[in-house]
Amino acid sequence: MAPSFPTAVLAWGSGEDGQLGMDGYEEKDCAHCVAALEPYDVSAIVAGSRNSLAICADGRLFTWGWNQRGTLGHPPETKMESSPSPVEALAGIKIVQAAIGGWHCLAVDNKGRAYAWGGNEYGQCGEEAERKEDGTRALRRDIPTPQRCATKLNVRQVAAGGTHSVVLTQEGHVWTWGQPWPPGDIKQISTPVRVQGLENVKMIAVGAFHNLALTEDGILWAWGNNEYGQLGTGDTQPRSQPIHVEGLSDLSLVDIAAGGWHSTALTREGEVYAWGRGEHGRLGFGDDKSSHMVPLKVDLLAGEDIIQVSCGGTHSVALTRDGRMFSVSRFFCTTS
């Protein structure tokens, strides 16, 4: 049996909503340990703009941060929580993966069952949103207690956008619901619909209003909002159906990530490609902070043997095989 090593959760950045989990609301400009999670064997972390969550090896889910829309899965009486605490509604359920969207969260357990909670004004939690009597405008309806969603699907991965949800099933199909475009652009749906044209999907990634899907044969597909070229199609035209990202056709991709308005992809050789909105340097192209409509190699990471990429709303992160981390945003830094 392989030796077991203790895990440590580190956090930094904005803390005004308690999202750093350090029992306070101060901003941290360098990494600090989240002491409340030290007794637990944490296997995964998800960070949102105002809240965070941790999944333990035994399937327990901890959340902390902003809770005014029920985004923590805790009683709504508490508006902010600066220390991690378990989601009691999911006690006894082994959560294996989770996602944070604009105002809602998703999770999937070891039996392929999906759960949703938080803001539901666009049906993003899988329940019909309340409407005014004239039926013309959705009213805000929060779901503070996690509940089952996509109940007919055997889910492998969940992903959450600004106001929509996407899931990948064990069969390799992609389903979505909620408001997939900026509010007002298209009618929202609360019942999952299958994304046509996608088969044998390996993984999905979702930004604010755009989506990526990587198939088993290494083809990357993109659809949704394309205001900054985040679909990688060479233009800024939105796509309601998946389109092949041709600029990566000759590469063997192993990981993908979608930020607020940008995207990244990782090749088997450890090279990172980025495209979309470039403001604040989130693409990692140094002094070039312009937007790019096709994938370009991030030369600043050349030779670093990257094994994982991730994106936030306005920044990107890359992890090396030897445990170093690169973060690109308003500045470029390395964290051991």
KOLBA-669810 format. One record per residue (C-alpha): residue number from 0; x, y, z. Coordinates in Angstrom, 2 decimals. Example, Ala and Ser with C-alpha at 12.3 -4.5 7.8 and 13.67 -1.06 7.14 Angstrom:
<recs>
@nr=0 | xx=12.30 | yy=-4.50 | zz=7.80 .
@nr=1 | xx=13.67 | yy=-1.06 | zz=7.14 .
</recs>
This chain:
<recs>
@nr=0 | xx=0.00 | yy=0.00 | zz=0.00 .
@nr=1 | xx=1.31 | yy=3.45 | zz=-0.90 .
@nr=2 | xx=2.12 | yy=5.70 | zz=2.06 .
@nr=3 | xx=-0.52 | yy=8.26 | zz=2.99 .
@nr=4 | xx=0.62 | yy=11.85 | zz=3.29 .
@nr=5 | xx=-1.31 | yy=14.58 | zz=5.14 .
@nr=6 | xx=-2.94 | yy=17.18 | zz=2.94 .
@nr=7 | xx=-2.83 | yy=20.93 | zz=3.44 .
@nr=8 | xx=-5.22 | yy=23.42 | zz=1.88 .
@nr=9 | xx=-3.72 | yy=26.80 | zz=0.98 .
@nr=10 | xx=-5.67 | yy=29.94 | zz=0.10 .
@nr=11 | xx=-4.95 | yy=33.52 | zz=-0.92 .
@nr=12 | xx=-6.59 | yy=36.48 | zz=-2.64 .
@nr=13 | xx=-9.82 | yy=38.30 | zz=-1.83 .
@nr=14 | xx=-11.38 | yy=37.39 | zz=1.51 .
@nr=15 | xx=-14.17 | yy=39.92 | zz=1.98 .
@nr=16 | xx=-16.85 | yy=37.20 | zz=1.98 .
@nr=17 | xx=-14.88 | yy=34.72 | zz=4.07 .
@nr=18 | xx=-14.04 | yy=32.66 | zz=0.98 .
@nr=19 | xx=-10.46 | yy=32.02 | zz=2.15 .
@nr=20 | xx=-11.74 | yy=29.97 | zz=5.09 .
@nr=21 | xx=-9.37 | yy=31.53 | zz=7.64 .
@nr=22 | xx=-12.00 | yy=32.63 | zz=10.16 .
@nr=23 | xx=-11.76 | yy=36.22 | zz=8.97 .
@nr=24 | xx=-12.48 | yy=38.52 | zz=6.05 .
@nr=25 | xx=-9.07 | yy=39.94 | zz=5.19 .
@nr=26 | xx=-7.36 | yy=39.78 | zz=1.82 .
@nr=27 | xx=-4.22 | yy=37.63 | zz=1.61 .
@nr=28 | xx=-1.55 | yy=38.41 | zz=-0.97 .
@nr=29 | xx=0.32 | yy=35.15 | zz=-0.39 .
@nr=30 | xx=-0.65 | yy=31.57 | zz=0.41 .
@nr=31 | xx=-1.82 | yy=30.72 | zz=3.93 .
@nr=32 | xx=-2.92 | yy=27.38 | zz=5.35 .
@nr=33 | xx=-6.64 | yy=26.83 | zz=5.98 .
@nr=34 | xx=-6.25 | yy=25.53 | zz=9.53 .
@nr=35 | xx=-9.85 | yy=24.38 | zz=9.90 .
@nr=36 | xx=-9.28 | yy=21.70 | zz=7.24 .
@nr=37 | xx=-6.03 | yy=20.32 | zz=8.66 .
@nr=38 | xx=-7.74 | yy=17.37 | zz=10.46 .
@nr=39 | xx=-9.33 | yy=16.17 | zz=7.22 .
@nr=40 | xx=-8.01 | yy=14.24 | zz=4.23 .
@nr=41 | xx=-9.00 | yy=16.72 | zz=1.51 .
@nr=42 | xx=-8.92 | yy=15.28 | zz=-2.01 .
@nr=43 | xx=-10.24 | yy=18.21 | zz=-4.07 .
@nr=44 | xx=-10.78 | yy=21.96 | zz=-3.81 .
@nr=45 | xx=-13.05 | yy=24.26 | zz=-5.84 .
@nr=46 | xx=-12.77 | yy=28.06 | zz=-5.63 .
@nr=47 | xx=-15.48 | yy=30.45 | zz=-6.79 .
@nr=48 | xx=-15.51 | yy=34.24 | zz=-6.85 .
@nr=49 | xx=-17.16 | yy=34.50 | zz=-3.42 .
@nr=50 | xx=-17.30 | yy=30.99 | zz=-1.98 .
@nr=51 | xx=-15.20 | yy=27.82 | zz=-1.83 .
@nr=52 | xx=-15.66 | yy=24.11 | zz=-1.21 .
@nr=53 | xx=-13.57 | yy=21.09 | zz=-0.29 .
@nr=54 | xx=-14.20 | yy=17.40 | zz=-0.93 .
@nr=55 | xx=-12.73 | yy=14.89 | zz=1.50 .
@nr=56 | xx=-11.51 | yy=11.41 | zz=0.61 .
@nr=57 | xx=-14.45 | yy=9.95 | zz=2.52 .
@nr=58 | xx=-16.92 | yy=11.97 | zz=0.43 .
@nr=59 | xx=-17.75 | yy=14.70 | zz=2.93 .
@nr=60 | xx=-18.29 | yy=18.17 | zz=1.46 .
@nr=61 | xx=-17.22 | yy=21.36 | zz=3.26 .
@nr=62 | xx=-18.21 | yy=24.87 | zz=2.11 .
@nr=63 | xx=-17.46 | yy=28.44 | zz=3.21 .
@nr=64 | xx=-17.78 | yy=32.04 | zz=2.05 .
@nr=65 | xx=-20.83 | yy=33.92 | zz=0.74 .
@nr=66 | xx=-24.20 | yy=32.33 | zz=1.51 .
@nr=67 | xx=-26.81 | yy=34.98 | zz=0.68 .
@nr=68 | xx=-28.19 | yy=32.89 | zz=-2.18 .
@nr=69 | xx=-27.82 | yy=29.59 | zz=-0.37 .
@nr=70 | xx=-24.58 | yy=28.89 | zz=-2.21 .
@nr=71 | xx=-23.02 | yy=27.08 | zz=0.74 .
@nr=72 | xx=-25.84 | yy=24.58 | zz=1.15 .
@nr=73 | xx=-26.20 | yy=25.79 | zz=4.73 .
@nr=74 | xx=-29.25 | yy=27.39 | zz=6.41 .
@nr=75 | xx=-29.85 | yy=30.80 | zz=4.75 .
@nr=76 | xx=-29.92 | yy=32.65 | zz=8.08 .
@nr=77 | xx=-26.13 | yy=32.83 | zz=7.90 .
@nr=78 | xx=-25.12 | yy=35.28 | zz=5.14 .
@nr=79 | xx=-21.36 | yy=34.68 | zz=5.28 .
@nr=80 | xx=-19.19 | yy=31.99 | zz=6.84 .
@nr=81 | xx=-15.44 | yy=32.45 | zz=7.13 .
@nr=82 | xx=-14.63 | yy=28.93 | zz=8.33 .
@nr=83 | xx=-15.30 | yy=25.63 | zz=6.50 .
@nr=84 | xx=-18.19 | yy=23.51 | zz=7.76 .
@nr=85 | xx=-19.82 | yy=20.35 | zz=6.37 .
@nr=86 | xx=-22.96 | yy=20.41 | zz=4.24 .
@nr=87 | xx=-25.27 | yy=18.50 | zz=6.54 .
@nr=88 | xx=-27.87 | yy=17.88 | zz=3.83 .
@nr=89 | xx=-25.30 | yy=15.67 | zz=2.06 .
@nr=90 | xx=-24.22 | yy=13.75 | zz=5.17 .
@nr=91 | xx=-23.79 | yy=10.06 | zz=4.41 .
@nr=92 | xx=-23.43 | yy=10.76 | zz=0.68 .
@nr=93 | xx=-20.01 | yy=10.25 | zz=-0.89 .
@nr=94 | xx=-19.37 | yy=13.30 | zz=-3.07 .
@nr=95 | xx=-16.63 | yy=12.74 | zz=-5.65 .
@nr=96 | xx=-16.66 | yy=15.97 | zz=-7.68 .
@nr=97 | xx=-18.24 | yy=19.43 | zz=-7.49 .
@nr=98 | xx=-18.42 | yy=22.80 | zz=-9.25 .
@nr=99 | xx=-19.18 | yy=26.42 | zz=-8.39 .
@nr=100 | xx=-21.07 | yy=28.67 | zz=-10.82 .
@nr=101 | xx=-22.12 | yy=32.29 | zz=-10.65 .
@nr=102 | xx=-24.58 | yy=31.87 | zz=-7.77 .
@nr=103 | xx=-25.13 | yy=28.11 | zz=-7.65 .
@nr=104 | xx=-23.20 | yy=24.90 | zz=-6.99 .
@nr=105 | xx=-23.31 | yy=21.37 | zz=-8.35 .
@nr=106 | xx=-21.98 | yy=18.07 | zz=-7.03 .
@nr=107 | xx=-22.00 | yy=14.41 | zz=-8.04 .
@nr=108 | xx=-21.71 | yy=11.36 | zz=-5.80 .
@nr=109 | xx=-20.07 | yy=7.97 | zz=-6.29 .
@nr=110 | xx=-23.33 | yy=6.56 | zz=-7.64 .
@nr=111 | xx=-23.61 | yy=9.09 | zz=-10.48 .
@nr=112 | xx=-26.31 | yy=11.18 | zz=-8.81 .
@nr=113 | xx=-26.12 | yy=14.96 | zz=-9.29 .
@nr=114 | xx=-27.10 | yy=17.64 | zz=-6.78 .
@nr=115 | xx=-27.67 | yy=21.40 | zz=-7.07 .
@nr=116 | xx=-28.20 | yy=24.33 | zz=-4.72 .
@nr=117 | xx=-28.00 | yy=28.13 | zz=-4.60 .
@nr=118 | xx=-29.48 | yy=30.67 | zz=-7.01 .
@nr=119 | xx=-32.14 | yy=29.29 | zz=-9.35 .
@nr=120 | xx=-33.61 | yy=32.36 | zz=-11.05 .
@nr=121 | xx=-32.78 | yy=30.88 | zz=-14.46 .
@nr=122 | xx=-33.53 | yy=27.26 | zz=-13.62 .
@nr=123 | xx=-29.82 | yy=26.50 | zz=-13.21 .
@nr=124 | xx=-30.52 | yy=24.21 | zz=-10.25 .
@nr=125 | xx=-32.83 | yy=22.13 | zz=-12.40 .
@nr=126 | xx=-36.09 | yy=23.42 | zz=-10.97 .
@nr=127 | xx=-38.56 | yy=25.71 | zz=-12.74 .
@nr=128 | xx=-37.95 | yy=29.30 | zz=-11.66 .
@nr=129 | xx=-40.82 | yy=31.29 | zz=-10.16 .
@nr=130 | xx=-42.46 | yy=33.87 | zz=-12.41 .
@nr=131 | xx=-44.61 | yy=36.94 | zz=-12.10 .
@nr=132 | xx=-48.32 | yy=36.57 | zz=-12.69 .
@nr=133 | xx=-47.97 | yy=37.86 | zz=-16.26 .
@nr=134 | xx=-45.35 | yy=35.17 | zz=-16.89 .
@nr=135 | xx=-42.90 | yy=37.58 | zz=-18.50 .
@nr=136 | xx=-40.03 | yy=37.66 | zz=-16.02 .
@nr=137 | xx=-38.41 | yy=35.09 | zz=-13.82 .
@nr=138 | xx=-38.28 | yy=35.89 | zz=-10.13 .
@nr=139 | xx=-35.34 | yy=34.99 | zz=-7.96 .
@nr=140 | xx=-35.77 | yy=31.68 | zz=-6.22 .
@nr=141 | xx=-32.97 | yy=30.37 | zz=-4.09 .
@nr=142 | xx=-32.50 | yy=26.71 | zz=-3.18 .
@nr=143 | xx=-30.40 | yy=26.72 | zz=0.02 .
@nr=144 | xx=-30.58 | yy=22.96 | zz=0.60 .
@nr=145 | xx=-28.89 | yy=20.63 | zz=-1.92 .
@nr=146 | xx=-31.40 | yy=18.66 | zz=-3.95 .
@nr=147 | xx=-31.20 | yy=16.09 | zz=-6.72 .
@nr=148 | xx=-31.06 | yy=17.35 | zz=-10.29 .
@nr=149 | xx=-30.81 | yy=15.61 | zz=-13.66 .
@nr=150 | xx=-32.34 | yy=12.62 | zz=-11.91 .
@nr=151 | xx=-32.59 | yy=10.49 | zz=-15.06 .
@nr=152 | xx=-28.88 | yy=10.76 | zz=-15.87 .
@nr=153 | xx=-25.90 | yy=8.72 | zz=-14.66 .
@nr=154 | xx=-23.48 | yy=11.59 | zz=-14.16 .
@nr=155 | xx=-19.67 | yy=11.45 | zz=-14.32 .
@nr=156 | xx=-18.77 | yy=15.16 | zz=-14.13 .
@nr=157 | xx=-20.59 | yy=18.40 | zz=-13.31 .
@nr=158 | xx=-19.69 | yy=21.93 | zz=-14.44 .
@nr=159 | xx=-21.37 | yy=25.24 | zz=-13.59 .
@nr=160 | xx=-21.48 | yy=28.47 | zz=-15.58 .
@nr=161 | xx=-22.67 | yy=31.93 | zz=-14.71 .
@nr=162 | xx=-26.35 | yy=30.96 | zz=-14.90 .
@nr=163 | xx=-26.35 | yy=27.49 | zz=-16.43 .
@nr=164 | xx=-25.30 | yy=23.93 | zz=-15.63 .
@nr=165 | xx=-23.63 | yy=21.21 | zz=-17.70 .
@nr=166 | xx=-23.10 | yy=17.54 | zz=-16.90 .
@nr=167 | xx=-21.17 | yy=14.72 | zz=-18.55 .
@nr=168 | xx=-22.73 | yy=11.27 | zz=-18.28 .
@nr=169 | xx=-21.06 | yy=7.89 | zz=-17.96 .
@nr=170 | xx=-22.08 | yy=7.23 | zz=-21.57 .
@nr=171 | xx=-20.00 | yy=10.20 | zz=-22.76 .
@nr=172 | xx=-22.96 | yy=12.48 | zz=-23.51 .
@nr=173 | xx=-23.32 | yy=16.13 | zz=-22.48 .
@nr=174 | xx=-26.51 | yy=17.63 | zz=-21.05 .
@nr=175 | xx=-27.29 | yy=21.22 | zz=-20.07 .
@nr=176 | xx=-29.96 | yy=23.42 | zz=-18.50 .
@nr=177 | xx=-30.43 | yy=26.94 | zz=-17.13 .
@nr=178 | xx=-29.58 | yy=30.17 | zz=-18.97 .
@nr=179 | xx=-26.65 | yy=29.37 | zz=-21.30 .
@nr=180 | xx=-26.24 | yy=32.90 | zz=-22.67 .
@nr=181 | xx=-26.00 | yy=36.30 | zz=-20.98 .
@nr=182 | xx=-29.42 | yy=36.90 | zz=-19.38 .
@nr=183 | xx=-32.00 | yy=38.06 | zz=-21.88 .
@nr=184 | xx=-30.32 | yy=36.53 | zz=-24.95 .
@nr=185 | xx=-32.18 | yy=33.22 | zz=-24.95 .
@nr=186 | xx=-34.98 | yy=31.55 | zz=-23.03 .
@nr=187 | xx=-33.84 | yy=29.53 | zz=-20.03 .
@nr=188 | xx=-34.77 | yy=25.91 | zz=-19.40 .
@nr=189 | xx=-34.86 | yy=23.98 | zz=-16.14 .
@nr=190 | xx=-35.05 | yy=20.49 | zz=-17.67 .
@nr=191 | xx=-31.78 | yy=18.96 | zz=-18.94 .
@nr=192 | xx=-31.45 | yy=18.77 | zz=-22.72 .
@nr=193 | xx=-28.76 | yy=16.85 | zz=-24.53 .
@nr=194 | xx=-26.13 | yy=18.79 | zz=-26.47 .
@nr=195 | xx=-26.38 | yy=17.33 | zz=-29.95 .
@nr=196 | xx=-23.32 | yy=16.37 | zz=-31.96 .
@nr=197 | xx=-21.15 | yy=15.28 | zz=-29.03 .
@nr=198 | xx=-20.22 | yy=11.61 | zz=-28.53 .
@nr=199 | xx=-17.59 | yy=9.88 | zz=-26.39 .
@nr=200 | xx=-16.79 | yy=13.01 | zz=-24.40 .
@nr=201 | xx=-13.92 | yy=12.65 | zz=-21.94 .
@nr=202 | xx=-14.23 | yy=15.89 | zz=-19.96 .
@nr=203 | xx=-16.06 | yy=19.21 | zz=-19.95 .
@nr=204 | xx=-15.21 | yy=22.75 | zz=-18.85 .
@nr=205 | xx=-17.55 | yy=25.71 | zz=-18.48 .
@nr=206 | xx=-16.86 | yy=29.44 | zz=-18.32 .
@nr=207 | xx=-19.30 | yy=32.24 | zz=-17.55 .
@nr=208 | xx=-21.29 | yy=31.64 | zz=-20.73 .
@nr=209 | xx=-19.16 | yy=29.37 | zz=-22.90 .
@nr=210 | xx=-18.50 | yy=25.64 | zz=-22.87 .
@nr=211 | xx=-15.74 | yy=23.21 | zz=-23.85 .
@nr=212 | xx=-15.86 | yy=19.45 | zz=-24.38 .
@nr=213 | xx=-12.87 | yy=17.17 | zz=-25.04 .
@nr=214 | xx=-13.65 | yy=13.83 | zz=-26.69 .
@nr=215 | xx=-11.83 | yy=10.54 | zz=-26.19 .
@nr=216 | xx=-10.18 | yy=10.93 | zz=-29.60 .
@nr=217 | xx=-8.66 | yy=14.26 | zz=-28.56 .
@nr=218 | xx=-10.96 | yy=16.66 | zz=-30.42 .
@nr=219 | xx=-11.92 | yy=19.86 | zz=-28.61 .
@nr=220 | xx=-15.41 | yy=21.28 | zz=-29.16 .
@nr=221 | xx=-16.71 | yy=24.68 | zz=-28.05 .
@nr=222 | xx=-20.04 | yy=26.49 | zz=-27.99 .
@nr=223 | xx=-21.77 | yy=29.44 | zz=-26.34 .
@nr=224 | xx=-20.84 | yy=33.10 | zz=-26.00 .
@nr=225 | xx=-17.80 | yy=34.17 | zz=-28.03 .
@nr=226 | xx=-17.50 | yy=37.88 | zz=-27.34 .
@nr=227 | xx=-13.74 | yy=37.73 | zz=-26.79 .
@nr=228 | xx=-12.92 | yy=34.75 | zz=-29.01 .
@nr=229 | xx=-13.06 | yy=32.31 | zz=-26.08 .
@nr=230 | xx=-14.37 | yy=29.56 | zz=-28.37 .
@nr=231 | xx=-11.10 | yy=29.61 | zz=-30.33 .
@nr=232 | xx=-12.84 | yy=29.74 | zz=-33.70 .
@nr=233 | xx=-11.00 | yy=32.77 | zz=-35.09 .
@nr=234 | xx=-14.02 | yy=35.07 | zz=-34.80 .
@nr=235 | xx=-16.39 | yy=36.47 | zz=-32.18 .
@nr=236 | xx=-19.60 | yy=34.88 | zz=-33.41 .
@nr=237 | xx=-21.53 | yy=32.94 | zz=-30.74 .
@nr=238 | xx=-22.34 | yy=29.28 | zz=-31.40 .
@nr=239 | xx=-25.50 | yy=27.53 | zz=-30.27 .
@nr=240 | xx=-24.08 | yy=24.16 | zz=-31.32 .
@nr=241 | xx=-20.61 | yy=22.68 | zz=-30.66 .
@nr=242 | xx=-17.92 | yy=23.62 | zz=-33.17 .
@nr=243 | xx=-14.53 | yy=21.98 | zz=-33.61 .
@nr=244 | xx=-11.60 | yy=24.08 | zz=-32.34 .
@nr=245 | xx=-9.44 | yy=23.52 | zz=-35.40 .
@nr=246 | xx=-6.38 | yy=25.33 | zz=-34.08 .
@nr=247 | xx=-5.67 | yy=22.40 | zz=-31.74 .
@nr=248 | xx=-6.37 | yy=19.57 | zz=-34.19 .
@nr=249 | xx=-2.79 | yy=18.34 | zz=-34.47 .
@nr=250 | xx=-2.23 | yy=18.23 | zz=-30.71 .
@nr=251 | xx=-2.88 | yy=15.51 | zz=-28.14 .
@nr=252 | xx=-4.89 | yy=17.24 | zz=-25.39 .
@nr=253 | xx=-5.13 | yy=15.89 | zz=-21.83 .
@nr=254 | xx=-6.77 | yy=18.75 | zz=-19.90 .
@nr=255 | xx=-8.97 | yy=21.79 | zz=-20.56 .
@nr=256 | xx=-10.21 | yy=24.73 | zz=-18.49 .
@nr=257 | xx=-12.61 | yy=27.62 | zz=-19.04 .
@nr=258 | xx=-12.48 | yy=30.96 | zz=-17.22 .
@nr=259 | xx=-14.90 | yy=33.86 | zz=-17.21 .
@nr=260 | xx=-14.18 | yy=34.81 | zz=-20.80 .
@nr=261 | xx=-11.09 | yy=32.78 | zz=-21.71 .
@nr=262 | xx=-9.98 | yy=29.18 | zz=-22.21 .
@nr=263 | xx=-6.87 | yy=27.03 | zz=-21.80 .
@nr=264 | xx=-5.80 | yy=23.57 | zz=-22.94 .
@nr=265 | xx=-2.92 | yy=21.27 | zz=-21.98 .
@nr=266 | xx=-1.12 | yy=18.88 | zz=-24.31 .
@nr=267 | xx=0.33 | yy=15.48 | zz=-23.47 .
@nr=268 | xx=3.79 | yy=17.04 | zz=-23.84 .
@nr=269 | xx=3.05 | yy=19.51 | zz=-21.03 .
@nr=270 | xx=2.48 | yy=22.55 | zz=-23.23 .
@nr=271 | xx=-0.26 | yy=25.09 | zz=-22.45 .
@nr=272 | xx=-2.41 | yy=26.91 | zz=-25.01 .
@nr=273 | xx=-4.66 | yy=29.87 | zz=-24.20 .
@nr=274 | xx=-7.21 | yy=32.04 | zz=-26.00 .
@nr=275 | xx=-10.06 | yy=34.49 | zz=-25.39 .
@nr=276 | xx=-10.04 | yy=37.65 | zz=-23.30 .
@nr=277 | xx=-6.54 | yy=38.84 | zz=-22.46 .
@nr=278 | xx=-7.21 | yy=41.71 | zz=-20.06 .
@nr=279 | xx=-5.02 | yy=41.66 | zz=-16.91 .
@nr=280 | xx=-2.68 | yy=39.19 | zz=-18.66 .
@nr=281 | xx=-4.83 | yy=36.18 | zz=-17.80 .
@nr=282 | xx=-3.69 | yy=34.32 | zz=-20.95 .
@nr=283 | xx=-0.06 | yy=34.28 | zz=-19.84 .
@nr=284 | xx=1.41 | yy=36.11 | zz=-22.84 .
@nr=285 | xx=3.44 | yy=38.57 | zz=-20.78 .
@nr=286 | xx=3.06 | yy=42.19 | zz=-21.88 .
@nr=287 | xx=0.54 | yy=41.17 | zz=-24.55 .
@nr=288 | xx=-2.79 | yy=41.65 | zz=-22.79 .
@nr=289 | xx=-4.92 | yy=41.68 | zz=-25.92 .
@nr=290 | xx=-7.62 | yy=39.13 | zz=-26.66 .
@nr=291 | xx=-6.87 | yy=36.23 | zz=-29.01 .
@nr=292 | xx=-9.50 | yy=34.41 | zz=-31.04 .
@nr=293 | xx=-7.41 | yy=31.30 | zz=-31.74 .
@nr=294 | xx=-5.36 | yy=29.10 | zz=-29.37 .
@nr=295 | xx=-1.75 | yy=30.21 | zz=-28.92 .
@nr=296 | xx=1.05 | yy=28.47 | zz=-27.04 .
@nr=297 | xx=2.00 | yy=30.04 | zz=-23.71 .
@nr=298 | xx=5.75 | yy=30.31 | zz=-24.28 .
@nr=299 | xx=6.39 | yy=31.56 | zz=-20.74 .
@nr=300 | xx=5.56 | yy=28.03 | zz=-19.56 .
@nr=301 | xx=7.75 | yy=26.25 | zz=-22.10 .
@nr=302 | xx=9.77 | yy=23.40 | zz=-20.58 .
@nr=303 | xx=7.91 | yy=23.45 | zz=-17.25 .
@nr=304 | xx=6.22 | yy=20.03 | zz=-17.71 .
@nr=305 | xx=2.71 | yy=21.17 | zz=-16.82 .
@nr=306 | xx=0.26 | yy=18.44 | zz=-15.73 .
@nr=307 | xx=-2.91 | yy=20.43 | zz=-14.96 .
@nr=308 | xx=-4.52 | yy=23.75 | zz=-15.90 .
@nr=309 | xx=-7.30 | yy=25.74 | zz=-14.25 .
@nr=310 | xx=-9.02 | yy=29.08 | zz=-14.83 .
@nr=311 | xx=-10.77 | yy=31.60 | zz=-12.62 .
@nr=312 | xx=-12.85 | yy=34.55 | zz=-13.71 .
@nr=313 | xx=-9.82 | yy=36.71 | zz=-14.53 .
@nr=314 | xx=-6.78 | yy=34.49 | zz=-13.97 .
@nr=315 | xx=-5.23 | yy=31.18 | zz=-14.98 .
@nr=316 | xx=-3.21 | yy=28.59 | zz=-13.07 .
@nr=317 | xx=-0.88 | yy=25.78 | zz=-14.14 .
@nr=318 | xx=0.58 | yy=22.97 | zz=-12.02 .
@nr=319 | xx=3.91 | yy=21.29 | zz=-12.77 .
@nr=320 | xx=4.79 | yy=17.64 | zz=-12.28 .
@nr=321 | xx=7.20 | yy=18.50 | zz=-9.47 .
@nr=322 | xx=4.53 | yy=20.42 | zz=-7.53 .
@nr=323 | xx=5.19 | yy=24.02 | zz=-8.50 .
@nr=324 | xx=2.35 | yy=26.33 | zz=-9.47 .
@nr=325 | xx=2.25 | yy=29.20 | zz=-11.93 .
@nr=326 | xx=-0.49 | yy=31.83 | zz=-11.74 .
@nr=327 | xx=-1.11 | yy=34.47 | zz=-14.40 .
@nr=328 | xx=-3.34 | yy=37.51 | zz=-14.01 .
@nr=329 | xx=-2.40 | yy=41.10 | zz=-13.20 .
@nr=330 | xx=1.09 | yy=39.71 | zz=-12.57 .
@nr=331 | xx=3.03 | yy=36.54 | zz=-13.28 .
@nr=332 | xx=4.24 | yy=34.60 | zz=-10.28 .
@nr=333 | xx=5.45 | yy=31.18 | zz=-9.21 .
@nr=334 | xx=4.41 | yy=29.47 | zz=-6.00 .
@nr=335 | xx=6.24 | yy=26.40 | zz=-4.78 .
</recs>
